[in-house]
Amino acid sequence: MYNKIFKRVIDFIFATLGLFLTFPLLVLVSIGLTIVNKGKPFFFQSRPGKDEKLFYIIKFKTMNDKKDSKGNLLPDSKRISKIGRIVRKSSLDELPQLINVLKGDMSIIGPRPLLPEYLLYYNQEQKKRHDVRPGISGWAQVNGRNAISWTSKFQLDIYYVNNISFYLDLEIFFKSFKKVIKSEGISAENHATIEKFNGKN
């Protein structure tokens, strides 16, 4: 009952309230990133959601589009702007996803939406992460985020899917604030963000 009805109602209420309360901050961050990213404050990317249905995730654009002499994008660590690093460290880059929640693409709490190319590498157990809407924060995020291995991340995602409840969502919600304050697990070791999943790592 909670997952099918009440969770969506709670998501809509919290997303609406969240956008209202953070609107001034959203405007300030948008202005700053518009300046450093040459008119591009937002980042849009296709991600698989519930039942692997694709949608466009909305985030603040923390990295520029600088390329090398061959036209390839520079490594993440060299493309993160100063303001982008602050926005990412404080997790403010996730705020625009409240719009995705309002649209029904995402939930406040759930497995993080990953890249479409990863769908090819999932085993049957890992595919279960798409039985629910992806979230802005999730069980894996409050238990290591990008600092843990992909294997551990998927195990935590599946645990959430198998044990979803109001109380678990509430626990994740409050633990997420603690993680944001401490800026824990934002990057994988020796990476500005996290290395891509290839089915083996």
FENCORJO-V250674 format. One record per residue. N is the residue number from 1. SS is DSSP state (~ for helix, > for strand, _ for the rest). Layout:
N_SS, N_SS
//
This chain:
1__, 2_~, 3_~, 4_~, 5_~, 6_~, 7_~, 8_~, 9_~, 10_~, 11_~, 12_~, 13_~, 14_~, 15_~, 16_~, 17_~, 18_~, 19_~, 20_~, 21_~, 22_~, 23_~, 24_~, 25_~, 26_~, 27_~, 28_~, 29_~, 30_~, 31_~, 32_~, 33_~, 34_~, 35_~, 36_~, 37__, 38__, 39__, 40__, 41__, 42_>, 43_>, 44_>, 45_>, 46_>, 47_>, 48_>, 49__, 50_~, 51_~, 52_~, 53__, 54_>, 55_>, 56_>, 57_>, 58_>, 59_>, 60_>, 61__, 62__, 63_>, 64__, 65__, 66__, 67_>, 68__, 69__, 70__, 71__, 72__, 73_>, 74__, 75__, 76_~, 77_~, 78_~, 79_~, 80_>, 81__, 82_~, 83_~, 84_~, 85_~, 86_~, 87_~, 88_~, 89_~, 90__, 91__, 92_~, 93_~, 94_~, 95__, 96__, 97_~, 98_~, 99_~, 100_~, 101_~, 102_~, 103_~, 104__, 105__, 106_>, 107_>, 108_>, 109_>, 110__, 111__, 112__, 113__, 114__, 115_>, 116_~, 117_~, 118_~, 119_~, 120_~, 121__, 122__, 123__, 124__, 125__, 126_~, 127_~, 128_~, 129_~, 130_~, 131_~, 132__, 133__, 134_>, 135_>, 136_>, 137_>, 138__, 139__, 140__, 141_~, 142_~, 143_~, 144__, 145_~, 146_~, 147_~, 148__, 149__, 150_~, 151_~, 152_~, 153_~, 154_~, 155_~, 156_~, 157_~, 158_~, 159_~, 160_~, 161_~, 162_~, 163_~, 164__, 165__, 166_~, 167_~, 168_~, 169_~, 170_~, 171_~, 172_~, 173_~, 174_~, 175_~, 176_~, 177_~, 178_~, 179_~, 180_~, 181_~, 182_~, 183__, 184__, 185__, 186__, 187__, 188__, 189__, 190__, 191__, 192__, 193__, 194__, 195__, 196__, 197__, 198__, 199__, 200__, 201__
//
